[in-house]
Amino acid sequence: MSCTGSRECGGSLGNAGGARRDARHSRPAVDLVQGTHIVLPMRVSAGIYYVESPADGRAIFIMPWKGEMLVGTTETPFQGDPDQVRPLPEEEEYLLDVVRHYFPAAAA
């Protein structure tokens, strides 16, 4: 199983720490993070699953989406142009490892 076999991989940006105020600045400080979801060409039997990554305990959601399986998300610090956000190979592999752990038949 690999993300290249999936039809879609995406990234998004968010504010990891919430708005923080600094007396020297009038605008809140923002830490950008990118979050990756992957879509795999397999079905989830029923419902939405909350699981934890065996690697680090991070919350991951696995759910049906348009007849396939949506898995996510990651949280990776990001610096640069938000228009250039792309899923990182290590993010994709991290999510695939979670799927392999909880759905071993999917790896067959």
VMD Tcl script that draws the C-alpha trace (Angstrom):
set ca {
  {0.00 0.00 0.00}
  {1.33 3.43 -0.86}
  {0.00 6.93 -1.15}
  {0.93 6.93 -4.81}
  {-1.84 4.37 -5.26}
  {-4.33 6.76 -3.75}
  {-6.19 9.26 -5.81}
  {-5.59 12.31 -3.66}
  {-3.19 13.66 -1.07}
  {-3.59 17.14 0.30}
  {-2.10 19.62 2.65}
  {-3.50 22.54 4.58}
  {-2.22 25.17 6.94}
  {-3.30 26.02 10.46}
  {-2.27 27.99 13.52}
  {-0.62 25.50 15.88}
  {-0.46 27.58 19.01}
  {-3.48 29.80 18.80}
  {-3.15 33.56 18.78}
  {-0.52 34.92 21.17}
  {-0.08 38.55 22.09}
  {3.26 40.21 22.54}
  {3.38 43.69 24.05}
  {5.83 44.77 21.31}
  {3.54 43.81 18.42}
  {-0.03 44.70 17.64}
  {-0.66 41.54 15.58}
  {-0.87 38.08 17.14}
  {2.09 35.74 16.57}
  {1.21 32.75 14.44}
  {3.08 29.49 13.97}
  {2.20 27.89 10.66}
  {1.80 24.14 10.43}
  {0.80 21.99 7.54}
  {-1.60 19.12 7.93}
  {-1.80 16.23 5.50}
  {-4.73 13.94 4.79}
  {-4.55 11.01 2.41}
  {-7.36 9.32 0.50}
  {-6.93 5.59 -0.06}
  {-8.82 3.42 -2.54}
  {-10.43 1.22 0.12}
  {-13.58 1.35 2.18}
  {-14.10 1.72 5.91}
  {-16.73 -0.75 7.08}
  {-18.79 1.69 9.15}
  {-18.50 4.93 11.03}
  {-15.64 7.25 11.80}
  {-12.65 5.91 13.72}
  {-10.57 7.85 16.22}
  {-7.24 6.03 16.60}
  {-3.87 6.92 18.02}
  {-0.63 6.55 16.13}
  {1.42 3.68 17.55}
  {4.54 5.80 16.89}
  {3.68 8.77 19.11}
  {0.06 8.61 20.29}
  {-1.14 11.39 17.99}
  {-4.87 11.44 17.27}
  {-5.74 10.29 13.75}
  {-9.17 10.05 12.17}
  {-10.11 7.40 9.63}
  {-13.43 7.81 7.88}
  {-15.34 7.05 4.72}
  {-15.15 9.72 2.04}
  {-16.72 9.45 -1.41}
  {-16.54 5.65 -1.33}
  {-12.92 5.62 -0.19}
  {-10.95 6.06 3.05}
  {-9.84 9.49 4.32}
  {-6.98 9.39 6.86}
  {-5.48 12.33 8.72}
  {-4.10 14.50 9.86}
  {-0.47 15.30 10.48}
  {0.98 18.48 11.96}
  {4.34 19.61 10.66}
  {5.86 23.07 11.23}
  {5.89 25.07 8.01}
  {7.86 28.09 6.88}
  {7.46 29.61 3.49}
  {4.78 30.51 1.02}
  {1.44 28.90 2.02}
  {0.65 28.43 -1.68}
  {3.58 25.99 -1.82}
  {2.31 23.58 0.87}
  {2.57 19.97 -0.30}
  {2.31 16.68 1.61}
  {5.72 15.44 2.66}
  {6.62 11.81 1.88}
  {7.27 11.19 5.59}
  {3.77 12.49 6.44}
  {2.21 10.15 3.91}
  {4.20 7.19 5.24}
  {3.28 8.10 8.84}
  {-0.43 7.96 7.96}
  {0.00 4.74 5.98}
  {1.72 3.15 9.01}
  {-1.32 4.02 11.13}
  {-3.65 2.39 8.59}
  {-1.44 -0.71 8.42}
  {-1.48 -0.97 12.23}
  {-5.26 -0.75 12.68}
  {-6.35 -2.30 9.37}
  {-3.74 -5.02 8.69}
  {-5.89 -6.61 5.99}
  {-5.56 -3.36 4.01}
  {-1.82 -3.91 3.72}
  {-2.29 -7.30 2.07}
}
mol new
graphics top color blue
foreach p $ca { graphics top sphere $p radius 0.5 }
foreach p [lrange $ca 0 end-1] q [lrange $ca 1 end] { graphics top cylinder $p $q radius 0.2 }
display resetview
